[in-house]
């Protein structure tokens, strides 16, 4: 994991993502790319011709954004060795994707909004759009990552053959940390299979990988999303990893509401891999 991209709009969720990125980059010795997207009015792009924006005003605005980004870098990434910053004049989605591709980024970390409902975090937002389309792994977080000290990662899956590529990318990410991997299959009333069959399928799935510190878990719950969160809370997971289809983003997984009793603190950083 050589390069981590952190898009920021200076919001509180962006601050959480920045703190998490700083910790991950420090542990993995990664280079950080801090990116701010500016959707300027046409007048600024056209440098004022027939508009309300003059060239001096435009330059002053851009200079203020740059100074704020430099202060932001010092505030959240002062302990990281290599931190680069950039300002791009595009809409957030296109700008983030273009920058990530141009600079061969290995991981994107983004802040997410929402309270207790997981759909509010990832569905229908710029973050979800990046998750749905990015060929690069994405971490979406809404927790303060300042004290991030990873010990337990969850990989939640059906463990069907088409998930192998996502699992291999997950293992590549996890190799940067001294953690335990918890392999999780959630059983629901609608899609139930016995524990013996599930355990054997997971064992067949992982037999070609040299896993050391891991556990196999079959968890029963009323829905997949509740099972993932309840199990992750039970073991105090630091990151939940999932494979997602580009066509539907995460909606094929999180297609129902999460009960209101799940507190704000129960939401873990989500690491997604497009398959």
C-alpha positions as a Markdown table, in Angstrom:
| # | Residue | x | y | z |
|---|---|---|---|---|
| 1 | Unk | 0.0 | 0.0 | 0.0 |
| 2 | Unk | 2.3 | 2.7 | -1.3 |
| 3 | Unk | -0.2 | 5.6 | -1.9 |
| 4 | Unk | -3.4 | 6.6 | 0.0 |
| 5 | Unk | -5.7 | 9.2 | -1.5 |
| 6 | Unk | -7.7 | 11.3 | 1.0 |
| 7 | Unk | -10.3 | 13.6 | -0.7 |
| 8 | Unk | -11.4 | 16.4 | 1.7 |
| 9 | Unk | -14.0 | 19.2 | 1.7 |
| 10 | Unk | -12.9 | 20.3 | 5.2 |
| 11 | Unk | -16.0 | 18.9 | 6.8 |
| 12 | Unk | -16.2 | 16.8 | 10.0 |
| 13 | Unk | -16.5 | 13.5 | 8.1 |
| 14 | Unk | -13.4 | 14.5 | 6.1 |
| 15 | Unk | -11.5 | 15.1 | 9.3 |
| 16 | Unk | -12.4 | 11.6 | 10.5 |
| 17 | Unk | -11.2 | 10.2 | 7.3 |
| 18 | Unk | -8.0 | 12.2 | 7.5 |
| 19 | Unk | -7.2 | 11.0 | 11.0 |
| 20 | Unk | -7.8 | 7.4 | 10.0 |
| 21 | Unk | -5.7 | 7.9 | 6.8 |
| 22 | Unk | -2.8 | 9.3 | 8.9 |
| 23 | Unk | -2.9 | 6.3 | 11.2 |
| 24 | Unk | -3.0 | 3.8 | 8.4 |
| 25 | Unk | -0.3 | 5.6 | 6.4 |
| 26 | Unk | 1.9 | 5.6 | 9.5 |
| 27 | Unk | 1.6 | 1.9 | 10.1 |
| 28 | Unk | 2.0 | 0.9 | 6.4 |
| 29 | Unk | 4.6 | 3.6 | 5.6 |
| 30 | Unk | 2.4 | 4.9 | 2.9 |
| 31 | Unk | 2.5 | 8.2 | 0.9 |
| 32 | Unk | -0.5 | 10.4 | 1.5 |
| 33 | Unk | -2.2 | 12.4 | -1.3 |
| 34 | Unk | -4.6 | 15.0 | 0.1 |
| 35 | Unk | -7.0 | 16.3 | -2.5 |
| 36 | Unk | -9.5 | 19.1 | -2.5 |
| 37 | Unk | -12.0 | 19.5 | -5.3 |
| 38 | Unk | -13.3 | 23.0 | -6.2 |
| 39 | Unk | -16.4 | 23.3 | -8.3 |
| 40 | Unk | -15.9 | 26.9 | -9.3 |
| 41 | Unk | -18.6 | 29.0 | -11.0 |
| 42 | Unk | -18.2 | 29.4 | -14.7 |
| 43 | Unk | -17.1 | 33.0 | -14.1 |
| 44 | Unk | -14.0 | 32.0 | -12.3 |
| 45 | Unk | -13.0 | 29.4 | -14.9 |
| 46 | Unk | -13.6 | 32.0 | -17.7 |
| 47 | Unk | -11.6 | 34.5 | -15.7 |
| 48 | Unk | -14.4 | 37.1 | -15.5 |
| 49 | Unk | -15.4 | 37.9 | -19.0 |
| 50 | Unk | -19.0 | 39.1 | -18.8 |
| 51 | Unk | -19.3 | 37.8 | -15.2 |
| 52 | Unk | -19.2 | 39.0 | -11.6 |
| 53 | Unk | -15.7 | 37.4 | -11.0 |
| 54 | Unk | -12.6 | 39.3 | -11.8 |
| 55 | Unk | -9.2 | 37.8 | -12.3 |
| 56 | Unk | -7.9 | 39.2 | -8.9 |
| 57 | Unk | -10.9 | 37.9 | -7.1 |
| 58 | Unk | -10.5 | 34.5 | -8.7 |
| 59 | Unk | -6.8 | 34.3 | -7.8 |
| 60 | Unk | -7.5 | 35.5 | -4.2 |
| 61 | Unk | -10.2 | 32.8 | -3.8 |
| 62 | Unk | -7.8 | 30.0 | -5.1 |
| 63 | Unk | -5.0 | 31.3 | -2.8 |
| 64 | Unk | -7.3 | 31.1 | 0.2 |
| 65 | Unk | -8.3 | 27.5 | -0.6 |
| 66 | Unk | -4.6 | 26.6 | -1.0 |
| 67 | Unk | -3.7 | 28.1 | 2.3 |
| 68 | Unk | -6.5 | 26.3 | 4.0 |
| 69 | Unk | -5.4 | 23.0 | 2.5 |
| 70 | Unk | -1.8 | 23.6 | 3.7 |
| 71 | Unk | -3.0 | 24.3 | 7.2 |
| 72 | Unk | -5.3 | 21.2 | 7.1 |
| 73 | Unk | -2.3 | 19.1 | 6.0 |
| 74 | Unk | -0.3 | 20.4 | 9.0 |
| 75 | Unk | -3.1 | 19.8 | 11.4 |
| 76 | Unk | -3.9 | 16.2 | 10.4 |
| 77 | Unk | -0.8 | 14.8 | 8.8 |
| 78 | Unk | 2.1 | 16.4 | 10.7 |
| 79 | Unk | 3.4 | 12.9 | 11.7 |
| 80 | Unk | 3.4 | 11.4 | 8.3 |
| 81 | Unk | 6.7 | 11.5 | 6.2 |
| 82 | Unk | 5.4 | 12.1 | 2.7 |
| 83 | Unk | 2.2 | 14.1 | 2.3 |
| 84 | Unk | 1.3 | 15.7 | -1.0 |
| 85 | Unk | -1.6 | 18.1 | -1.6 |
| 86 | Unk | -3.5 | 19.1 | -4.7 |
| 87 | Unk | -6.4 | 21.3 | -5.7 |
| 88 | Unk | -8.5 | 20.2 | -8.8 |
| 89 | Unk | -11.2 | 22.1 | -10.5 |
| 90 | Unk | -13.7 | 19.4 | -11.3 |
| 91 | Unk | -16.8 | 17.8 | -9.8 |
| 92 | Unk | -15.8 | 15.6 | -6.9 |
| 93 | Unk | -16.5 | 12.2 | -8.5 |
| 94 | Unk | -14.6 | 12.8 | -11.8 |
| 95 | Unk | -11.8 | 14.6 | -10.0 |
| 96 | Unk | -11.2 | 11.9 | -7.5 |
| 97 | Unk | -11.3 | 9.1 | -10.0 |
| 98 | Unk | -9.0 | 11.0 | -12.5 |
| 99 | Unk | -6.5 | 11.8 | -9.8 |
| 100 | Unk | -6.5 | 8.3 | -8.3 |
| 101 | Unk | -5.8 | 6.8 | -11.8 |
| 102 | Unk | -3.2 | 9.3 | -12.8 |
| 103 | Unk | -1.2 | 8.8 | -9.6 |
| 104 | Unk | -1.6 | 5.0 | -9.3 |
| 105 | Unk | -3.3 | 5.3 | -5.9 |
| 106 | Unk | -3.7 | 2.0 | -3.9 |
| 107 | Unk | -6.4 | 3.1 | -1.5 |
| 108 | Unk | -9.0 | 5.9 | -1.2 |
| 109 | Unk | -10.2 | 6.9 | 2.2 |
| 110 | Unk | -13.4 | 9.1 | 2.4 |
| 111 | Unk | -15.6 | 10.5 | 5.1 |
| 112 | Unk | -19.3 | 9.5 | 5.2 |
| 113 | Unk | -22.4 | 11.0 | 6.6 |
| 114 | Unk | -25.3 | 9.4 | 8.5 |
| 115 | Unk | -26.3 | 8.5 | 12.0 |
| 116 | Unk | -27.4 | 4.9 | 12.7 |
| 117 | Unk | -28.6 | 3.8 | 9.3 |
| 118 | Unk | -25.9 | 2.3 | 7.2 |
| 119 | Unk | -27.7 | 3.3 | 4.0 |
| 120 | Unk | -27.3 | 6.9 | 5.0 |
| 121 | Unk | -23.6 | 6.4 | 5.2 |
| 122 | Unk | -23.0 | 4.9 | 1.8 |
| 123 | Unk | -26.0 | 5.0 | -0.4 |
| 124 | Unk | -26.8 | 8.1 | -2.5 |
| 125 | Unk | -23.7 | 10.1 | -1.8 |
| 126 | Unk | -20.4 | 11.0 | -3.4 |
| 127 | Unk | -18.8 | 8.3 | -1.3 |
| 128 | Unk | -21.2 | 5.6 | -2.5 |
| 129 | Unk | -20.6 | 6.7 | -6.1 |
| 130 | Unk | -16.9 | 6.3 | -5.7 |
| 131 | Unk | -17.4 | 2.9 | -4.0 |
| 132 | Unk | -19.7 | 1.8 | -6.8 |
| 133 | Unk | -17.4 | 2.7 | -9.6 |
| 134 | Unk | -13.8 | 2.8 | -8.3 |
| 135 | Unk | -11.5 | 0.0 | -9.3 |
| 136 | Unk | -9.4 | 1.0 | -6.3 |
| 137 | Unk | -10.3 | -0.2 | -2.8 |
| 138 | Unk | -12.2 | 2.4 | -0.8 |
| 139 | Unk | -12.6 | 2.9 | 3.0 |
| 140 | Unk | -15.7 | 4.9 | 4.0 |
| 141 | Unk | -15.7 | 6.0 | 7.6 |
| 142 | Unk | -17.8 | 8.2 | 9.9 |
| 143 | Unk | -15.8 | 7.5 | 13.0 |
| 144 | Unk | -13.0 | 9.5 | 14.5 |
| 145 | Unk | -9.9 | 7.6 | 13.4 |
| 146 | Unk | -7.5 | 9.4 | 15.7 |
| 147 | Unk | -7.1 | 6.4 | 18.1 |
| 148 | Unk | -7.2 | 3.7 | 15.3 |
| 149 | Unk | -5.1 | 0.7 | 16.4 |
| 150 | Unk | -6.2 | -2.2 | 14.3 |
| 151 | Unk | -6.4 | -5.7 | 15.8 |
| 152 | Unk | -9.4 | -7.3 | 14.2 |
| 153 | Unk | -10.6 | -7.2 | 10.6 |
| 154 | Unk | -13.8 | -8.8 | 9.4 |
| 155 | Unk | -14.2 | -10.1 | 5.8 |
| 156 | Unk | -17.9 | -10.6 | 5.3 |
| 157 | Unk | -18.8 | -12.7 | 2.2 |
| 158 | Unk | -20.8 | -15.5 | 0.7 |
| 159 | Unk | -17.4 | -17.2 | -0.1 |
| 160 | Unk | -18.4 | -18.1 | -3.6 |
| 161 | Unk | -15.6 | -18.4 | -6.2 |
| 162 | Unk | -16.3 | -15.0 | -7.7 |
| 163 | Unk | -15.3 | -13.4 | -4.4 |
| 164 | Unk | -11.7 | -14.7 | -4.7 |
| 165 | Unk | -10.3 | -11.6 | -6.4 |
| 166 | Unk | -11.8 | -9.3 | -3.7 |
| 167 | Unk | -10.4 | -11.6 | -1.0 |
| 168 | Unk | -6.9 | -11.5 | -2.5 |
| 169 | Unk | -7.0 | -7.7 | -2.6 |
| 170 | Unk | -8.2 | -7.7 | 1.0 |
| 171 | Unk | -5.3 | -10.0 | 2.1 |
| 172 | Unk | -2.9 | -7.6 | 0.3 |
| 173 | Unk | -4.3 | -4.7 | 2.4 |
| 174 | Unk | -4.3 | -6.7 | 5.6 |
| 175 | Unk | -0.7 | -7.8 | 5.2 |
| 176 | Unk | 0.3 | -4.3 | 6.2 |
| 177 | Unk | -1.0 | -4.9 | 9.8 |
| 178 | Unk | -0.5 | -7.4 | 12.6 |
| 179 | Unk | -4.2 | -8.3 | 12.9 |
| 180 | Unk | -6.5 | -11.2 | 13.2 |
| 181 | Unk | -8.9 | -11.9 | 10.2 |
| 182 | Unk | -12.4 | -13.0 | 11.0 |
| 183 | Unk | -14.1 | -14.7 | 8.0 |
| 184 | Unk | -17.8 | -14.1 | 8.3 |
| 185 | Unk | -20.9 | -15.7 | 6.6 |
| 186 | Unk | -24.2 | -14.4 | 7.8 |
| 187 | Unk | -27.2 | -16.8 | 7.7 |
| 188 | Unk | -30.7 | -15.3 | 7.4 |
| 189 | Unk | -34.1 | -16.9 | 7.5 |
| 190 | Unk | -34.6 | -16.3 | 3.8 |
| 191 | Unk | -31.2 | -17.8 | 2.9 |
| 192 | Unk | -30.3 | -20.3 | 5.5 |
| 193 | Unk | -27.8 | -23.2 | 5.2 |
| 194 | Unk | -26.4 | -25.4 | 7.9 |
| 195 | Unk | -23.2 | -24.6 | 9.7 |
| 196 | Unk | -21.4 | -27.7 | 8.5 |
| 197 | Unk | -21.9 | -26.8 | 4.8 |
| 198 | Unk | -20.9 | -23.2 | 5.3 |
| 199 | Unk | -17.8 | -24.1 | 7.2 |
| 200 | Unk | -16.7 | -26.5 | 4.5 |
| 201 | Unk | -17.3 | -23.9 | 1.8 |
| 202 | Unk | -15.2 | -21.3 | 3.6 |
| 203 | Unk | -12.4 | -23.9 | 4.2 |
| 204 | Unk | -12.5 | -24.7 | 0.5 |
| 205 | Unk | -12.4 | -21.0 | -0.4 |
| 206 | Unk | -9.3 | -20.2 | 1.7 |
| 207 | Unk | -7.3 | -23.5 | 1.3 |
| 208 | Unk | -5.0 | -22.0 | -1.4 |
| 209 | Unk | -4.1 | -19.0 | 0.9 |
| 210 | Unk | -1.5 | -19.2 | 3.6 |
| 211 | Unk | -3.6 | -17.8 | 6.4 |
| 212 | Unk | -2.1 | -17.7 | 9.9 |
| 213 | Unk | -4.2 | -15.7 | 12.4 |
| 214 | Unk | -7.9 | -16.1 | 11.4 |
| 215 | Unk | -11.2 | -17.5 | 12.5 |
| 216 | Unk | -14.2 | -18.9 | 10.6 |
| 217 | Unk | -17.6 | -17.6 | 11.8 |
| 218 | Unk | -21.2 | -18.4 | 10.8 |
| 219 | Unk | -23.6 | -15.9 | 12.3 |
| 220 | Unk | -27.4 | -16.1 | 12.3 |
| 221 | Unk | -29.4 | -12.9 | 12.1 |
| 222 | Unk | -32.6 | -11.5 | 10.6 |
| 223 | Unk | -30.7 | -9.7 | 7.8 |
| 224 | Unk | -27.2 | -9.6 | 6.3 |
| 225 | Unk | -26.5 | -6.1 | 7.3 |
| 226 | Unk | -27.6 | -6.6 | 10.9 |
| 227 | Unk | -25.5 | -9.8 | 11.1 |
| 228 | Unk | -22.4 | -8.0 | 9.9 |
| 229 | Unk | -22.8 | -5.1 | 12.3 |
| 230 | Unk | -23.8 | -7.2 | 15.3 |
| 231 | Unk | -20.9 | -9.7 | 14.8 |
| 232 | Unk | -18.5 | -6.8 | 14.2 |
| 233 | Unk | -19.6 | -5.1 | 17.4 |
| 234 | Unk | -19.3 | -8.4 | 19.3 |
| 235 | Unk | -15.6 | -8.9 | 18.4 |
| 236 | Unk | -14.9 | -5.1 | 18.4 |
| 237 | Unk | -13.8 | -5.1 | 14.8 |
| 238 | Unk | -11.7 | -2.3 | 13.5 |
| 239 | Unk | -12.6 | -2.6 | 9.8 |
| 240 | Unk | -15.4 | -4.4 | 7.9 |
| 241 | Unk | -14.4 | -5.5 | 4.4 |
| 242 | Unk | -16.9 | -6.4 | 1.7 |
| 243 | Unk | -17.0 | -7.1 | -2.0 |
| 244 | Unk | -19.4 | -4.9 | -4.0 |
| 245 | Unk | -20.7 | -5.1 | -7.5 |
| 246 | Unk | -20.2 | -1.9 | -9.6 |
| 247 | Unk | -23.7 | -2.0 | -11.0 |
| 248 | Unk | -25.5 | -1.7 | -7.7 |
| 249 | Unk | -23.0 | -0.4 | -5.3 |
| 250 | Unk | -23.8 | -1.6 | -1.8 |
| 251 | Unk | -27.5 | -1.6 | -2.3 |
| 252 | Unk | -27.5 | -5.3 | -2.9 |
| 253 | Unk | -26.1 | -5.8 | 0.6 |
| 254 | Unk | -27.7 | -3.0 | 2.5 |
| 255 | Unk | -31.2 | -3.1 | 1.2 |
| 256 | Unk | -33.0 | -2.7 | 4.6 |
| 257 | Unk | -33.0 | -0.4 | 7.5 |
| 258 | Unk | -30.8 | -1.0 | 10.5 |
| 259 | Unk | -32.7 | -0.9 | 13.9 |
| 260 | Unk | -32.5 | 2.3 | 15.7 |
| 261 | Unk | -30.9 | 0.8 | 18.8 |
| 262 | Unk | -27.6 | 0.4 | 16.9 |
| 263 | Unk | -25.8 | 3.4 | 18.2 |
| 264 | Unk | -23.6 | 5.8 | 16.3 |
| 265 | Unk | -20.5 | 4.1 | 17.8 |
| 266 | Unk | -21.5 | 0.8 | 16.2 |
| 267 | Unk | -20.7 | 1.9 | 12.7 |
| 268 | Unk | -17.2 | 0.6 | 11.7 |
| 269 | Unk | -15.0 | 1.8 | 8.8 |
| 270 | Unk | -16.1 | 0.0 | 5.7 |
| 271 | Unk | -13.5 | -1.3 | 3.2 |
| 272 | Unk | -14.9 | -2.2 | -0.2 |
| 273 | Unk | -13.5 | -4.0 | -3.2 |
| 274 | Unk | -15.3 | -3.8 | -6.6 |
| 275 | Unk | -15.8 | -7.2 | -8.3 |
